[in-house]
Amino acid sequence: MSRTRTARRDFLKATAAVGAGFWVAPRATLAQSKSPNERLNIACIAVGGMGSGDTDGCRSQNIVALCDVDETAIDNKLKSLEKAANDEGKPFIRPRTFVDFRQMFDEMEKDIDAVTISTPDHTHAIAAMWAMKRGKHAFVQKPLCHDVWEARTLTQAARQYKVCTQMGNQGTAEDGMREAVEVIWSGAIGPVREVHVWTNRPVWPQGVGALLRIPGINAFLHKRGEVAPPPPPPKSLHWDLWLGTAPYREFIPDVYHGFKWRGWWDFGTGALGDMACHTANMAFRACKLGYPTSIEAEVSEYNPETFPMWSVIRYEFPEREGLPPVKWTWYDGGADKPAWVNRKLRELAHGMDIPDSGSLIIGDKGTLFSPNDYGASYKLLPEADFAGYKPPEPTLPRVHGAHKEEWFQAIREGKPEIAMSNFSYAGPLTETVVLGCVAMRFPGRKVEWDGPNMKVTNIEEANQYLKREYREGWTF
């Protein structure tokens, strides 16, 4: 184990109060609502990959700043925004550009109403806190953050600073997803006692076997003098800023940067963190889930650097609001899943074909089957029992997939609750998801969870994984 990793472990073990946040008094001028016809000034943090789409989703507003640790991503986004404006016959107002969001806030705080944050998972929380503490509304890609403590902290901060927030699980805005929730609330399938959710992820290398096949991975050995050190990062990439809160490690081509960071403990949250905020979202909302009481993981293997090739994670939730306890099982691993997983899911789905991703919500009177990442479509099973079924009258608003527009509306009206995936909901959902990441480090052991006190009660060493030590220079 490296000295950095050992120091981090020792620091976390010495942390007496895992759940204790450190807070700065809110600024006197908090986020204000905007008039219905007034456009918002948006700053976009991370503008390549998913961030490119998130930036495009803000083109109905004033994009005043672009920030990315890779200058090539900024250049590409500027070109695409200019082209889009020209194609529409509109003037292109060039946003200011930055490679460090901290500098952006220092220089442009008065010019920004809201931010989008589409960085890798390990820098979601710090960027969001820099925004919210300055009274800026925040849209953060899923998962909301990397750690349990971060999820709890962001949930509390959104309330404290009175800002409008939203997590980027866009399926929340789908009509079909909201209808599925209403169907379950109506009692059509009876009290729900089991939930099963699965994904085709990972689609990036992780697990020991995958790591050994990555070109350049042998650069790890250069410290022993067996191979040459890895080449420096591209000139356009500010590697230290990309690492952000994570412990320092050298750049290795085609290993961390790009989409592969998701499989590394220091940067991502694995297949679970990548997809559960999508695929489990409908069930979590419909079943009115909160803190689980226990989590247990079965994994392909455990190593201290990357997530396993596959995992099965079993959550248990207590009675709540007159609803019975729920057993919720998560499956990931794509083609590497154990063969028994698809057999079991097919049986639970009454013999129907099982897609790569989906969910099954099993009640006393029937099953709701969603063959969709977002829960945007569903079937009630057995089909013969629900022939001619008509869903209940809508009780949730319909925004027809306009995820970010719902957030913009919340900001204009000064009503955070308008955005259905605001942090009051997205925080507890993400907290539950990343608790599964903690359980993966202790495969085969039931992790007993005290939600109100944010503490693992039966495996003391598990508590060190609830909160990371941020690298020096990266604080709220």
Sequence and secondary structure as in RCSB ss.txt:
>XXXX:A:sequence
MSRTRTARRDFLKATAAVGAGFWVAPRATLAQSKSPNERLNIACIAVGGMGSGDTDGCRSQNIVALCDVDETAID
NKLKSLEKAANDEGKPFIRPRTFVDFRQMFDEMEKDIDAVTISTPDHTHAIAAMWAMKRGKHAFVQKPLCHDVWE
ARTLTQAARQYKVCTQMGNQGTAEDGMREAVEVIWSGAIGPVREVHVWTNRPVWPQGVGALLRIPGINAFLHKRG
EVAPPPPPPKSLHWDLWLGTAPYREFIPDVYHGFKWRGWWDFGTGALGDMACHTANMAFRACKLGYPTSIEAEVS
EYNPETFPMWSVIRYEFPEREGLPPVKWTWYDGGADKPAWVNRKLRELAHGMDIPDSGSLIIGDKGTLFSPNDYG
ASYKLLPEADFAGYKPPEPTLPRVHGAHKEEWFQAIREGKPEIAMSNFSYAGPLTETVVLGCVAMRFPGRKVEWD
GPNMKVTNIEEANQYLKREYREGWTF
>XXXX:A:secstr
  HHHHHHHHHHHH S TT        SS      TT   EEEEE  STHHHHHHHTTTTSEEEEEE SBHHHHH
HHHHHHHHHHHHTT      EEES HHHHHHHHGGG SEEEE S GGGHHHHHHHHHTTT EEEEESSS SSHHH
HHHHHHHHHHTT  EEEE GGGG HHHHHHHHHHHTTTT SEEEEEEE     S  SHHHHHTSTTGGGGGGGGT
SS       TTB HHHHHTTS      TTTSTTGGGGGBTTT  HHHHHHHHHHTHHHHHHTT    SEEEEEES
   SSB  S EEEEEEE  BTTB  EEEEEEE GGGS HHHHHHHHHHTTT    SSEEEEEESS EEEE STTS
 S EEESGGGGTT       S   TT HHHHHHHHHHHT GGGSTT HHHHHHHHHHHHHHHHHHTSTTS EEEE
TTTTEESS GGGGGGSS    TT   
